[in-house]
Amino acid sequence: MALTKVTTSGLADDSITSAKVANGVISAADVADGTLTNAKLADGTIENAKIADGTIANAKLAGSIANAKLANSSVTINGSSVSLGGSVEISAGTAWQSGIVADGSTVTTAVAGNGYFIDTTSAAHTINLPASPSLGDEVSIIDASGTADTNNITVGRNSENIQGAAEDLVISTERAGLTLVYFNASQGWLLKDK
């Protein structure tokens, strides 16, 4: 007489292995909810081909897949690698600052990524470019009052070249607006548009 059922009390621990169970003998309906845990599954025991599309809900995966287990565990945004689940600040463009009213004596030090409206109605103004710039850093400057022809705006090079020369840049055109982008130590800050 053949046995058709064996109770769990008749089985020794670890006596049934995957090699002893024919494919298709155990279906999802035969496994009670919560009885098959991650700890009961050895690495590599379930092949992708054995998992039907849509059978594992996202809620069942929460916190269970480490980045190291993924083929691609990061994404690159603006040249920076960010781990999945991590965060990065994305610059959406120039951060325009409130207007600077020139007084003839105050010097502004620019910050990369910022734009500056400069009012030279009463006096000239000097704005220094950032120290220790990196490739792609940008600074924008606009003659907000339209008086740079009378009261110039001096863009201090802050030890870096501007347009390949070791000279400050003087803005002396009414309503001039420009953006400088840093390239390298030799060329320094370059005009973005001419």
Helices and strands as residue ranges (DSSP letters): G 8-10, G 18-20, G 28-30, G 38-40, G 48-50, H 58-61, G 67-69, E 74-77, E 80-83, E 95-96, E 100-101, E 107-109, E 114-119, E 125-128, E 138-143, E 153-156, E 169-171, E 177-184, E 188-191
